Amino acid sequence: MGGRRRGAHDENYSFVSPVVKYLLFLFNLIFWVISLVMVAIGVYARMMKHAEAALRCLSVDPAVMLLVVGVLMFILTFCGCVGSLRENICLLQTFCICLTVIFLLQLVAGVLGFVFADKARNRVTVMINDAMVHYRDDIDLQNLIDFGQKEFGCCGGVTYSDWSQNIYFSCEPDNRSRERCSVPFSCCVLNKDENVINTMCGQGMQEMEYTEAGNHIHVNGCIDKLVDWIHSNLFLLGGVALGLAIPQLVGILLSQILISQIKDQIELQNYNLKHRSDPWR
């Protein structure tokens, strides 16, 4: 209260800290620019992408997700930028409440993902199987699957024979594809001494027994490999989660501090107006 009394005698005194005000503005400005980039990438990807059948294997179109997240971030950071510059309590409270809700939703999603790990695994299995069905329908999806199989040293969802779900790799007798009963070259066990990759190394591998095929390709599925990778990189994933949480918590803290300072400043102005003609001031 001592500071408030001293401030009451000086009409130029302000409770609003320029450091907090412009730090919050800069914080929002950075993420506002990021949101514009996300929207631009989402629009470009949506306009250039025409493989609708391949995208059906995903729960959400990545381009649409970028657009939605980018637009929401744009609106949210706009409220933060304008609210901090104009010292608008309504906009700052909107920014703070929305940021808190987003943080809590992320926290709940993480807890639910941990509690319902089996259901999440089943969902991932369905997505991987659908992606394999559309492997040849979209070059970007094909490159993504090949990258995953090379990186994790795996083949298929549960096992290498899962590739029979694809019409080109199917072992059905009426399949006349030259890739019948084969697997993509990204399943192959590559020799480090080989300078040229044999893209036909997966030819006829589904017709071989498990142990025999294991001499030429990775026979274990990518789902188990992915689960093993998650278990062995929990600290890394925790660091990523913390990296996402810290900016949100900083935004919530700065906005709350600024709101409190603005309210104190309004009280000071009201006090000065009431006692402007007070001879004892």
Backbone as CSV, one residue per row, in Angstrom:
resi,resn,N_x,N_y,N_z,CA_x,CA_y,CA_z,C_x,C_y,C_z
1,MET,0.822,-1.211,0.000,0.000,0.000,0.000,0.856,1.261,0.000
2,GLY,2.103,1.131,0.559,2.971,2.303,0.608,3.253,2.842,-0.767
3,GLY,3.519,1.935,-1.726,3.797,2.338,-3.091,2.597,2.988,-3.728
4,ARG,1.415,2.493,-3.373,0.197,3.053,-3.954,-0.046,4.462,-3.442
5,ARG,0.267,4.691,-2.140,0.077,6.045,-1.603,1.042,7.037,-2.258
6,ARG,2.293,6.572,-2.459,3.250,7.450,-3.106,2.824,7.766,-4.537
7,GLY,2.261,6.751,-5.206,1.821,6.944,-6.573,0.660,7.904,-6.668
8,ALA,-0.148,7.972,-5.587,-1.327,8.832,-5.613,-0.952,10.297,-5.682
9,HIS,0.282,10.653,-5.258,0.695,12.055,-5.279,1.375,12.431,-6.587
10,ASP,1.557,11.445,-7.479,2.243,11.718,-8.747,1.397,11.183,-9.887
11,GLU,0.796,12.098,-10.656,-0.112,11.665,-11.709,0.615,10.966,-12.844
12,ASN,1.930,11.144,-12.936,2.714,10.477,-13.977,3.165,9.076,-13.569
13,TYR,2.913,8.732,-12.305,3.326,7.404,-11.829,2.451,6.335,-12.481
14,SER,3.048,5.193,-12.830,2.304,4.099,-13.464,2.717,2.769,-12.844
15,PHE,1.708,1.958,-12.544,1.967,0.612,-12.025,2.365,-0.351,-13.154
16,VAL,2.030,0.017,-14.392,2.292,-0.868,-15.537,3.777,-0.832,-15.880
17,SER,4.413,-1.986,-15.785,5.843,-2.088,-16.078,6.062,-2.185,-17.592
18,PRO,6.857,-1.282,-18.165,7.154,-1.365,-19.611,7.844,-2.676,-19.981
19,VAL,8.633,-3.218,-19.051,9.333,-4.482,-19.317,8.326,-5.607,-19.531
20,VAL,7.356,-5.735,-18.613,6.328,-6.775,-18.727,5.472,-6.548,-19.970
21,LYS,5.100,-5.299,-20.189,4.218,-4.954,-21.307,4.836,-5.321,-22.652
22,TYR,6.075,-4.887,-22.874,6.695,-5.117,-24.185,7.286,-6.519,-24.311
23,LEU,7.579,-7.149,-23.190,8.015,-8.544,-23.234,6.856,-9.437,-23.677
24,LEU,5.662,-9.160,-23.149,4.475,-9.912,-23.560,4.144,-9.631,-25.024
25,PHE,4.302,-8.372,-25.447,4.064,-8.023,-26.851,5.030,-8.766,-27.770
26,LEU,6.320,-8.784,-27.415,7.329,-9.474,-28.227,7.066,-10.970,-28.263
27,PHE,6.693,-11.520,-27.129,6.347,-12.947,-27.027,5.226,-13.295,-28.012
28,ASN,4.176,-12.500,-28.016,3.044,-12.745,-28.909,3.385,-12.470,-30.362
29,LEU,4.229,-11.455,-30.593,4.600,-11.110,-31.964,5.350,-12.269,-32.638
30,ILE,6.235,-12.906,-31.884,6.994,-14.036,-32.436,6.056,-15.161,-32.851
31,PHE,5.114,-15.508,-31.975,4.190,-16.595,-32.297,3.141,-16.161,-33.315
32,TRP,2.888,-14.877,-33.410,1.989,-14.367,-34.451,2.609,-14.581,-35.823
33,VAL,3.912,-14.298,-35.950,4.631,-14.530,-37.211,4.659,-16.025,-37.537
34,ILE,4.903,-16.860,-36.513,4.912,-18.317,-36.717,3.552,-18.794,-37.211
35,SER,2.476,-18.215,-36.662,1.126,-18.619,-37.086,0.882,-18.270,-38.554
36,LEU,1.393,-17.116,-39.005,1.250,-16.736,-40.410,1.989,-17.721,-41.318
37,VAL,3.171,-18.136,-40.896,3.940,-19.115,-41.668,3.186,-20.439,-41.739
38,MET,2.606,-20.868,-40.621,1.847,-22.125,-40.590,0.640,-22.065,-41.522
39,VAL,-0.069,-20.933,-41.513,-1.230,-20.774,-42.403,-0.789,-20.809,-43.864
40,ALA,0.314,-20.133,-44.172,0.813,-20.111,-45.551,1.200,-21.511,-46.019
41,ILE,1.891,-22.263,-45.166,2.280,-23.636,-45.517,1.056,-24.518,-45.681
42,GLY,0.078,-24.343,-44.767,-1.156,-25.140,-44.852,-1.925,-24.874,-46.130
43,VAL,-2.036,-23.601,-46.511,-2.745,-23.242,-47.755,-2.013,-23.804,-48.964
44,TYR,-0.691,-23.644,-48.969,0.105,-24.152,-50.099,-0.023,-25.672,-50.224
45,ALA,0.099,-26.369,-49.080,0.011,-27.834,-49.096,-1.368,-28.297,-49.539
46,ARG,-2.396,-27.576,-49.096,-3.768,-27.961,-49.461,-4.021,-27.741,-50.945
47,MET,-3.470,-26.680,-51.509,-3.675,-26.385,-52.927,-2.895,-27.341,-53.829
48,MET,-1.714,-27.759,-53.355,-0.850,-28.604,-54.180,-1.171,-30.083,-54.035
49,LYS,-1.835,-30.477,-52.951,-2.084,-31.892,-52.689,-3.423,-32.309,-53.297
50,HIS,-3.385,-33.389,-54.085,-4.607,-33.882,-54.738,-4.872,-35.354,-54.434
51,ALA,-4.015,-35.996,-53.657,-4.179,-37.425,-53.369,-5.126,-37.616,-52.186
52,GLU,-6.409,-37.387,-52.427,-7.395,-37.484,-51.355,-7.497,-38.901,-50.806
53,ALA,-7.371,-39.904,-51.667,-7.483,-41.296,-51.220,-6.371,-41.646,-50.239
54,ALA,-5.178,-41.165,-50.521,-4.046,-41.453,-49.633,-4.203,-40.760,-48.293
55,LEU,-4.789,-39.562,-48.278,-4.935,-38.809,-47.044,-6.020,-39.378,-46.139
56,ARG,-6.903,-40.217,-46.689,-7.956,-40.811,-45.876,-7.406,-41.772,-44.833
57,CYS,-6.163,-42.238,-45.015,-5.567,-43.144,-44.041,-5.183,-42.401,-42.763
58,LEU,-5.131,-41.060,-42.818,-4.797,-40.263,-41.653,-6.070,-39.749,-41.001
59,SER,-6.033,-39.618,-39.679,-7.217,-39.125,-38.964,-7.545,-37.700,-39.376
60,VAL,-6.510,-36.887,-39.584,-6.685,-35.493,-39.959,-5.703,-35.163,-41.073
61,ASP,-6.171,-34.438,-42.061,-5.288,-33.962,-43.118,-4.273,-33.002,-42.498
62,PRO,-2.968,-33.289,-42.634,-1.952,-32.409,-42.037,-2.070,-30.957,-42.485
63,ALA,-2.449,-30.741,-43.755,-2.591,-29.374,-44.253,-3.729,-28.651,-43.539
64,VAL,-4.851,-29.351,-43.344,-5.989,-28.764,-42.639,-5.625,-28.499,-41.181
65,MET,-4.883,-29.426,-40.579,-4.461,-29.238,-39.188,-3.575,-28.004,-39.051
66,LEU,-2.644,-27.825,-40.002,-1.791,-26.639,-39.989,-2.622,-25.367,-40.108
67,LEU,-3.627,-25.404,-40.992,-4.489,-24.240,-41.179,-5.262,-23.903,-39.912
68,VAL,-5.872,-24.912,-39.300,-6.692,-24.690,-38.104,-5.828,-24.174,-36.954
69,VAL,-4.704,-24.858,-36.709,-3.814,-24.443,-35.621,-3.254,-23.052,-35.895
70,GLY,-2.873,-22.782,-37.155,-2.333,-21.482,-37.510,-3.332,-20.354,-37.315
71,VAL,-4.588,-20.575,-37.732,-5.626,-19.544,-37.585,-5.922,-19.288,-36.107
72,LEU,-6.052,-20.373,-35.316,-6.319,-20.206,-33.886,-5.170,-19.479,-33.197
73,MET,-3.932,-19.838,-33.559,-2.766,-19.174,-32.979,-2.721,-17.708,-33.399
74,PHE,-3.110,-17.425,-34.650,-3.127,-16.043,-35.142,-4.097,-15.199,-34.320
75,ILE,-5.300,-15.712,-34.098,-6.314,-14.967,-33.333,-5.857,-14.770,-31.891
76,LEU,-5.321,-15.851,-31.309,-4.899,-15.800,-29.908,-3.756,-14.815,-29.697
77,THR,-2.738,-14.887,-30.558,-1.593,-13.982,-30.413,-1.953,-12.542,-30.789
78,PHE,-2.938,-12.381,-31.679,-3.413,-11.034,-32.001,-4.024,-10.386,-30.758
79,CYS,-4.808,-11.171,-30.012,-5.386,-10.668,-28.758,-4.279,-10.294,-27.780
80,GLY,-3.234,-11.131,-27.727,-2.124,-10.851,-26.823,-1.347,-9.612,-27.224
81,CYS,-1.081,-9.449,-28.530,-0.336,-8.282,-29.024,-1.092,-6.981,-28.761
82,VAL,-2.330,-6.935,-29.228,-3.132,-5.713,-29.081,-3.443,-5.448,-27.613
83,GLY,-3.754,-6.519,-26.875,-4.080,-6.359,-25.456,-2.932,-5.794,-24.656
84,SER,-1.710,-6.239,-24.952,-0.546,-5.740,-24.213,-0.214,-4.299,-24.610
85,LEU,-0.295,-3.972,-25.899,0.023,-2.619,-26.352,-1.010,-1.598,-25.877
86,ARG,-2.287,-1.976,-25.980,-3.366,-1.059,-25.606,-3.748,-1.169,-24.137
87,GLU,-3.118,-2.092,-23.430,-3.422,-2.341,-22.017,-4.912,-2.611,-21.837
88,ASN,-5.411,-3.503,-22.704,-6.832,-3.865,-22.718,-7.038,-5.127,-21.900
89,ILE,-7.741,-4.989,-20.769,-7.935,-6.127,-19.861,-8.758,-7.223,-20.520
90,CYS,-9.768,-6.842,-21.303,-10.648,-7.830,-21.942,-9.855,-8.741,-22.885
91,LEU,-9.033,-8.152,-23.740,-8.236,-8.940,-24.680,-7.196,-9.785,-23.948
92,LEU,-6.587,-9.217,-22.919,-5.584,-9.966,-22.155,-6.204,-11.141,-21.417
93,GLN,-7.395,-10.942,-20.878,-8.077,-12.046,-20.193,-8.486,-13.134,-21.184
94,THR,-8.927,-12.714,-22.374,-9.253,-13.682,-23.419,-8.021,-14.514,-23.779
95,PHE,-6.884,-13.832,-23.960,-5.620,-14.499,-24.270,-5.220,-15.467,-23.165
96,CYS,-5.301,-15.010,-21.927,-4.892,-15.825,-20.781,-5.795,-17.047,-20.604
97,ILE,-7.099,-16.852,-20.698,-8.049,-17.956,-20.518,-7.883,-19.005,-21.617
98,CYS,-7.771,-18.555,-22.863,-7.597,-19.490,-23.982,-6.293,-20.272,-23.855
99,LEU,-5.234,-19.588,-23.458,-3.941,-20.246,-23.297,-3.991,-21.273,-22.168
100,THR,-4.707,-20.945,-21.102,-4.863,-21.886,-19.988,-5.658,-23.110,-20.414
101,VAL,-6.734,-22.887,-21.167,-7.555,-24.001,-21.649,-6.734,-24.917,-22.558
102,ILE,-5.943,-24.334,-23.463,-5.102,-25.127,-24.366,-4.092,-25.951,-23.579
103,PHE,-3.474,-25.326,-22.582,-2.497,-26.028,-21.749,-3.150,-27.208,-21.020
104,LEU,-4.342,-26.980,-20.451,-5.046,-28.047,-19.736,-5.473,-29.168,-20.681
105,LEU,-5.911,-28.817,-21.894,-6.297,-29.834,-22.877,-5.096,-30.697,-23.269
106,GLN,-3.939,-30.078,-23.433,-2.730,-30.833,-23.749,-2.360,-31.761,-22.602
107,LEU,-2.525,-31.271,-21.388,-2.217,-32.083,-20.211,-3.160,-33.279,-20.128
108,VAL,-4.451,-33.036,-20.348,-5.443,-34.115,-20.318,-5.172,-35.125,-21.429
109,ALA,-4.826,-34.640,-22.632,-4.528,-35.525,-23.761,-3.331,-36.421,-23.442
110,GLY,-2.303,-35.856,-22.799,-1.135,-36.649,-22.419,-1.477,-37.721,-21.411
111,VAL,-2.297,-37.374,-20.422,-2.710,-38.350,-19.401,-3.568,-39.439,-20.017
112,LEU,-4.520,-39.058,-20.874,-5.385,-40.050,-21.527,-4.579,-40.969,-22.439
113,GLY,-3.579,-40.397,-23.143,-2.728,-41.210,-23.997,-1.952,-42.248,-23.205
114,PHE,-1.538,-41.869,-21.979,-0.808,-42.808,-21.118,-1.741,-43.861,-20.540
115,VAL,-2.933,-43.430,-20.095,-3.888,-44.359,-19.472,-4.442,-45.339,-20.495
116,PHE,-4.783,-44.831,-21.680,-5.368,-45.677,-22.718,-4.329,-45.993,-23.798
117,ALA,-3.157,-46.438,-23.358,-2.051,-46.721,-24.278,-2.417,-47.825,-25.271
118,ASP,-3.172,-48.823,-24.811,-3.542,-49.944,-25.693,-4.457,-49.478,-26.820
119,LYS,-5.422,-48.622,-26.480,-6.324,-48.103,-27.512,-5.564,-47.204,-28.492
120,ALA,-4.621,-46.429,-27.955,-3.808,-45.583,-28.826,-2.970,-46.438,-29.773
121,ARG,-2.449,-47.561,-29.257,-1.659,-48.470,-30.088,-2.519,-49.072,-31.186
122,ASN,-3.753,-49.463,-30.849,-4.657,-50.031,-31.852,-4.988,-49.007,-32.933
123,ARG,-5.146,-47.744,-32.509,-5.441,-46.688,-33.476,-4.259,-46.473,-34.415
124,VAL,-3.057,-46.497,-33.863,-1.850,-46.345,-34.686,-1.729,-47.509,-35.659
125,THR,-2.077,-48.717,-35.201,-2.025,-49.905,-36.065,-2.948,-49.737,-37.264
126,VAL,-4.160,-49.253,-37.006,-5.129,-49.032,-38.090,-4.596,-47.997,-39.074
127,MET,-4.000,-46.922,-38.549,-3.469,-45.866,-39.419,-2.319,-46.382,-40.288
128,ILE,-1.436,-47.195,-39.693,-0.302,-47.734,-40.458,-0.791,-48.689,-41.537
129,ASN,-1.771,-49.538,-41.189,-2.319,-50.471,-42.184,-2.990,-49.723,-43.335
130,ASP,-3.731,-48.675,-43.015,-4.363,-47.873,-44.069,-3.310,-47.183,-44.934
131,ALA,-2.228,-46.723,-44.297,-1.160,-46.069,-45.047,-0.501,-47.049,-46.012
132,MET,-0.327,-48.303,-45.589,0.276,-49.305,-46.467,-0.624,-49.611,-47.662
133,VAL,-1.938,-49.593,-47.447,-2.884,-49.839,-48.537,-2.722,-48.775,-49.628
134,HIS,-2.464,-47.525,-49.215,-2.353,-46.391,-50.157,-0.898,-46.050,-50.477
135,TYR,0.002,-46.996,-50.278,1.440,-46.740,-50.431,1.788,-46.180,-51.806
136,ARG,1.207,-46.751,-52.856,1.529,-46.319,-54.218,0.651,-45.170,-54.722
137,ASP,-0.283,-44.701,-53.892,-1.223,-43.679,-54.350,-0.660,-42.266,-54.235
138,ASP,0.337,-42.087,-53.386,0.848,-40.737,-53.128,2.342,-40.818,-52.849
139,ILE,3.132,-40.070,-53.611,4.585,-40.131,-53.500,5.064,-39.633,-52.137
140,ASP,4.375,-38.634,-51.564,4.781,-38.120,-50.254,4.543,-39.157,-49.162
141,LEU,3.393,-39.837,-49.230,3.095,-40.895,-48.276,4.084,-42.044,-48.431
142,GLN,4.417,-42.368,-49.660,5.384,-43.426,-49.951,6.750,-43.087,-49.352
143,ASN,7.191,-41.855,-49.545,8.478,-41.438,-48.994,8.473,-41.456,-47.470
144,LEU,7.334,-41.099,-46.872,7.219,-41.098,-45.413,7.329,-42.519,-44.862
145,ILE,6.638,-43.460,-45.500,6.698,-44.857,-45.055,8.101,-45.418,-45.242
146,ASP,8.707,-45.128,-46.394,10.072,-45.616,-46.646,11.050,-45.056,-45.613
147,PHE,10.893,-43.775,-45.279,11.765,-43.172,-44.272,11.605,-43.867,-42.925
148,GLY,10.339,-44.123,-42.528,10.079,-44.779,-41.249,10.658,-46.181,-41.187
149,GLN,10.492,-46.940,-42.273,10.997,-48.314,-42.290,12.525,-48.355,-42.281
150,LYS,13.155,-47.412,-42.968,14.620,-47.354,-42.960,15.140,-46.914,-41.596
151,GLU,14.488,-45.891,-41.032,14.959,-45.316,-39.773,14.836,-46.301,-38.617
152,PHE,13.706,-47.031,-38.559,13.467,-47.951,-37.452,13.899,-49.386,-37.758
153,GLY,14.296,-49.652,-38.996,14.708,-51.004,-39.355,13.569,-51.993,-39.206
154,CYS,12.438,-51.682,-39.832,11.237,-52.505,-39.688,10.563,-52.679,-41.037
155,CYS,9.505,-53.471,-41.045,8.780,-53.725,-42.287,7.333,-54.068,-41.977
156,GLY,6.399,-53.265,-42.491,4.987,-53.506,-42.236,4.547,-53.003,-40.870
157,GLY,3.294,-53.308,-40.518,2.774,-52.879,-39.233,3.208,-53.788,-38.098
158,VAL,2.769,-55.054,-38.172,3.126,-56.058,-37.163,4.250,-56.946,-37.672
159,THR,4.188,-57.297,-38.954,5.219,-58.122,-39.577,5.291,-57.807,-41.066
160,TYR,6.311,-58.320,-41.734,6.527,-57.997,-43.144,5.397,-58.483,-44.046
161,SER,4.680,-59.520,-43.629,3.585,-60.047,-44.458,2.379,-59.115,-44.508
162,ASP,2.365,-58.058,-43.676,1.263,-57.081,-43.715,1.191,-56.372,-45.060
163,TRP,2.302,-56.373,-45.803,2.315,-55.695,-47.105,1.424,-56.388,-48.124
164,SER,0.917,-57.565,-47.780,-0.006,-58.251,-48.674,-1.342,-57.518,-48.771
165,GLN,-1.577,-56.562,-47.854,-2.813,-55.768,-47.896,-2.824,-54.804,-49.080
166,ASN,-1.636,-54.468,-49.578,-1.536,-53.569,-50.716,-1.773,-54.347,-52.012
167,ILE,-2.545,-53.773,-52.933,-2.917,-54.506,-54.150,-1.703,-54.851,-55.012
168,TYR,-0.653,-54.042,-54.924,0.541,-54.308,-55.729,1.410,-55.405,-55.123
169,PHE,1.414,-55.507,-53.803,2.249,-56.485,-53.112,1.471,-57.717,-52.656
170,SER,0.180,-57.749,-52.957,-0.669,-58.860,-52.522,-0.201,-60.191,-53.115
171,CYS,-0.367,-61.264,-52.327,0.013,-62.613,-52.776,-1.161,-63.375,-53.383
172,GLU,-2.252,-62.677,-53.637,-3.414,-63.328,-54.258,-3.037,-63.882,-55.632
173,PRO,-3.566,-65.069,-55.988,-3.204,-65.695,-57.275,-3.537,-64.844,-58.500
174,ASP,-4.592,-64.011,-58.370,-4.997,-63.201,-59.528,-4.239,-61.874,-59.617
175,ASN,-3.284,-61.642,-58.721,-2.493,-60.416,-58.754,-1.392,-60.564,-59.806
176,ARG,-1.472,-59.746,-60.862,-0.509,-59.839,-61.959,0.585,-58.769,-61.872
177,SER,0.642,-58.103,-60.747,1.678,-57.086,-60.566,3.055,-57.746,-60.493
178,ARG,4.054,-57.088,-61.034,5.408,-57.623,-60.969,5.966,-57.555,-59.546
179,GLU,5.265,-56.842,-58.657,5.675,-56.761,-57.256,4.892,-57.735,-56.381
180,ARG,4.235,-58.697,-57.002,3.432,-59.676,-56.256,4.298,-60.382,-55.197
181,CYS,3.750,-60.449,-53.969,4.411,-61.108,-52.827,5.755,-60.463,-52.467
182,SER,5.928,-59.202,-52.850,7.170,-58.506,-52.526,6.928,-57.527,-51.381
183,VAL,7.974,-56.822,-50.990,7.903,-55.742,-50.004,8.706,-54.562,-50.556
184,PRO,8.446,-53.337,-50.097,9.226,-52.184,-50.578,10.717,-52.339,-50.277
185,PHE,11.552,-51.713,-51.089,13.003,-51.822,-50.905,13.456,-51.259,-49.569
186,SER,12.619,-50.390,-48.947,12.988,-49.809,-47.647,12.963,-50.849,-46.528
187,CYS,12.404,-52.037,-46.802,12.406,-53.122,-45.815,13.735,-53.879,-45.815
188,CYS,14.544,-53.700,-46.848,15.728,-54.539,-47.035,16.831,-54.204,-46.036
189,VAL,17.572,-55.249,-45.680,18.766,-55.080,-44.862,19.887,-54.666,-45.806
190,LEU,20.318,-53.417,-45.711,21.283,-52.882,-46.660,22.706,-53.118,-46.178
191,ASN,23.534,-53.468,-47.115,24.954,-53.626,-46.837,25.631,-52.265,-46.942
192,LYS,26.345,-51.878,-45.899,26.981,-50.558,-45.877,28.013,-50.386,-46.984
193,ASP,28.519,-51.519,-47.497,29.533,-51.432,-48.549,28.928,-51.187,-49.926
194,GLU,27.602,-51.354,-50.034,26.940,-51.181,-51.327,26.755,-49.695,-51.626
195,ASN,27.214,-49.272,-52.766,27.074,-47.881,-53.179,25.755,-47.631,-53.900
196,VAL,25.241,-48.685,-54.568,23.987,-48.580,-55.315,22.932,-49.442,-54.631
197,ILE,21.757,-48.830,-54.354,20.675,-49.555,-53.689,19.914,-50.384,-54.701
198,ASN,19.740,-51.648,-54.395,18.950,-52.544,-55.237,17.480,-52.395,-54.854
199,THR,16.727,-51.669,-55.676,15.323,-51.405,-55.359,14.428,-52.627,-55.525
200,MET,14.968,-53.719,-56.080,14.198,-54.953,-56.249,14.592,-56.007,-55.208
201,CYS,15.272,-55.555,-54.138,15.746,-56.505,-53.139,14.618,-57.154,-52.342
202,GLY,13.426,-56.555,-52.373,12.299,-57.135,-51.632,11.443,-58.067,-52.464
203,GLN,11.912,-58.415,-53.663,11.127,-59.239,-54.592,10.853,-60.631,-54.004
204,GLY,9.553,-60.982,-53.916,9.138,-62.324,-53.502,9.405,-62.666,-52.059
205,MET,9.676,-61.706,-51.201,10.028,-61.985,-49.809,8.868,-62.547,-48.985
206,GLN,7.637,-62.219,-49.357,6.489,-62.726,-48.589,6.290,-64.226,-48.783
207,GLU,6.871,-64.774,-49.828,6.759,-66.214,-50.061,7.789,-67.000,-49.248
208,MET,8.758,-66.306,-48.666,9.793,-66.978,-47.886,9.349,-67.162,-46.440
209,GLU,9.955,-68.131,-45.759,9.712,-68.332,-44.345,10.329,-67.178,-43.556
210,TYR,9.879,-67.045,-42.320,10.293,-65.926,-41.472,11.815,-65.855,-41.327
211,THR,12.439,-66.974,-40.982,13.895,-66.978,-40.766,14.666,-66.736,-42.060
212,GLU,14.172,-67.304,-43.168,14.849,-67.116,-44.453,14.735,-65.668,-44.925
213,ALA,13.538,-65.100,-44.764,13.329,-63.703,-45.174,14.174,-62.758,-44.321
214,GLY,14.419,-63.157,-43.061,15.199,-62.318,-42.153,16.635,-62.116,-42.588
215,ASN,17.121,-62.946,-43.504,18.476,-62.773,-44.030,18.562,-61.645,-45.053
216,HIS,17.397,-61.227,-45.553,17.372,-60.226,-46.623,16.641,-58.943,-46.243
217,ILE,15.616,-59.053,-45.401,14.809,-57.878,-45.041,14.587,-57.838,-43.526
218,HIS,14.121,-56.700,-43.062,13.692,-56.574,-41.665,12.302,-57.214,-41.562
219,VAL,12.161,-58.197,-40.721,10.894,-58.940,-40.650,9.978,-58.433,-39.538
220,ASN,10.510,-57.686,-38.594,9.692,-57.188,-37.482,8.918,-55.943,-37.915
221,GLY,7.704,-55.807,-37.354,6.848,-54.680,-37.714,7.287,-53.364,-37.094
222,CYS,6.774,-52.285,-37.651,7.168,-50.943,-37.212,6.473,-50.512,-35.928
223,ILE,5.345,-51.123,-35.594,4.622,-50.713,-34.388,5.433,-51.035,-33.142
224,ASP,5.956,-52.273,-33.060,6.793,-52.639,-31.911,8.060,-51.796,-31.863
225,LYS,8.638,-51.522,-33.018,9.845,-50.693,-33.075,9.552,-49.274,-32.584
226,LEU,8.374,-48.757,-32.961,7.985,-47.411,-32.544,7.776,-47.350,-31.030
227,VAL,7.129,-48.386,-30.481,6.907,-48.454,-29.033,8.242,-48.529,-28.294
228,ASP,9.157,-49.341,-28.805,10.491,-49.448,-28.192,11.223,-48.111,-28.236
229,TRP,11.082,-47.406,-29.364,11.744,-46.103,-29.498,11.190,-45.107,-28.491
230,ILE,9.872,-45.113,-28.296,9.235,-44.205,-27.329,9.741,-44.504,-25.921
231,HIS,9.804,-45.807,-25.564,10.256,-46.187,-24.228,11.715,-45.789,-23.987
232,SER,12.528,-45.852,-25.022,13.953,-45.534,-24.866,14.242,-44.046,-25.015
233,ASN,13.236,-43.247,-25.382,13.440,-41.800,-25.567,12.427,-40.989,-24.768
234,LEU,12.069,-41.511,-23.585,11.085,-40.817,-22.755,11.599,-39.449,-22.303
235,PHE,12.903,-39.356,-22.003,13.464,-38.071,-21.582,13.401,-37.050,-22.721
236,LEU,13.663,-37.507,-23.946,13.586,-36.614,-25.100,12.162,-36.120,-25.312
237,LEU,11.203,-37.042,-25.238,9.799,-36.673,-25.410,9.331,-35.757,-24.284
238,GLY,9.833,-36.044,-23.070,9.512,-35.163,-21.941,10.063,-33.772,-22.147
239,GLY,11.275,-33.684,-22.727,11.870,-32.383,-23.026,11.070,-31.615,-24.060
240,VAL,10.566,-32.323,-25.076,9.730,-31.686,-26.103,8.433,-31.167,-25.484
241,ALA,7.820,-31.997,-24.630,6.578,-31.590,-23.957,6.822,-30.367,-23.067
242,LEU,7.968,-30.381,-22.376,8.313,-29.237,-21.524,8.571,-28.000,-22.366
243,GLY,9.209,-28.196,-23.524,9.465,-27.077,-24.422,8.187,-26.453,-24.948
244,LEU,7.133,-27.256,-25.109,5.837,-26.723,-25.537,5.095,-26.062,-24.387
245,ALA,5.295,-26.587,-23.174,4.557,-26.086,-22.013,5.122,-24.765,-21.499
246,ILE,6.454,-24.616,-21.516,7.079,-23.419,-20.936,6.599,-22.122,-21.590
247,PRO,6.577,-22.009,-22.946,6.068,-20.759,-23.542,4.629,-20.454,-23.146
248,GLN,3.808,-21.485,-23.025,2.418,-21.261,-22.623,2.345,-20.740,-21.186
249,LEU,3.125,-21.354,-20.299,3.122,-20.910,-18.904,3.678,-19.493,-18.780
250,VAL,4.706,-19.181,-19.579,5.274,-17.820,-19.572,4.221,-16.809,-20.040
251,GLY,3.489,-17.161,-21.108,2.434,-16.281,-21.603,1.341,-16.058,-20.576
252,ILE,0.936,-17.132,-19.888,-0.097,-17.019,-18.844,0.394,-16.132,-17.703
253,LEU,1.647,-16.352,-17.267,2.207,-15.581,-16.153,2.328,-14.096,-16.494
254,LEU,2.883,-13.794,-17.677,3.062,-12.392,-18.068,1.721,-11.676,-18.209
255,SER,0.750,-12.361,-18.804,-0.564,-11.735,-18.984,-1.241,-11.475,-17.645
256,GLN,-1.093,-12.396,-16.696,-1.691,-12.197,-15.376,-1.022,-11.043,-14.635
257,ILE,0.303,-10.951,-14.747,1.026,-9.844,-14.110,0.579,-8.506,-14.703
258,LEU,0.470,-8.462,-16.047,0.076,-7.216,-16.701,-1.358,-6.841,-16.363
259,ILE,-2.248,-7.814,-16.307,-3.644,-7.540,-15.935,-3.716,-6.952,-14.533
260,SER,-2.956,-7.537,-13.607,-2.932,-7.034,-12.231,-2.396,-5.604,-12.178
261,GLN,-1.355,-5.325,-12.953,-0.783,-3.977,-12.973,-1.758,-2.969,-13.575
262,ILE,-2.482,-3.367,-14.619,-3.448,-2.465,-15.251,-4.591,-2.147,-14.285
263,LYS,-5.038,-3.164,-13.546,-6.105,-2.942,-12.560,-5.646,-1.971,-11.476
264,ASP,-4.391,-2.125,-11.022,-3.854,-1.191,-10.026,-3.773,0.226,-10.599
265,GLN,-3.398,0.319,-11.881,-3.307,1.629,-12.528,-4.676,2.282,-12.642
266,ILE,-5.708,1.488,-12.932,-7.074,2.027,-13.012,-7.527,2.535,-11.648
267,GLU,-7.187,1.783,-10.603,-7.534,2.226,-9.249,-6.819,3.530,-8.911
268,LEU,-5.561,3.645,-9.313,-4.801,4.873,-9.067,-5.427,6.065,-9.796
269,GLN,-5.828,5.861,-11.044,-6.449,6.947,-11.811,-7.779,7.373,-11.183
270,ASN,-8.567,6.397,-10.736,-9.835,6.717,-10.078,-9.600,7.482,-8.779
271,TYR,-8.559,7.068,-8.058,-8.215,7.751,-6.807,-7.818,9.204,-7.085
272,ASN,-6.985,9.428,-8.111,-6.549,10.784,-8.455,-7.710,11.657,-8.906
273,LEU,-8.671,11.054,-9.636,-9.838,11.833,-10.086,-10.706,12.257,-8.917
274,LYS,-10.850,11.370,-7.930,-11.704,11.675,-6.781,-11.078,12.728,-5.877
275,HIS,-9.740,12.741,-5.824,-9.054,13.650,-4.891,-8.300,14.776,-5.609
276,ARG,-8.713,15.066,-6.838,-8.028,16.109,-7.599,-8.116,17.476,-6.904
277,SER,-9.265,17.753,-6.325,-9.456,19.067,-5.666,-9.205,19.006,-4.167
278,ASP,-8.650,17.887,-3.696,-8.378,17.741,-2.269,-7.219,18.659,-1.872
279,PRO,-7.431,19.639,-0.965,-6.347,20.581,-0.593,-5.259,19.915,0.229
280,TRP,-5.536,18.733,0.784,-4.553,18.050,1.633,-3.624,17.151,0.859
281,ARG,-3.794,17.103,-0.474,-2.929,16.227,-1.271,-1.508,16.755,-1.308
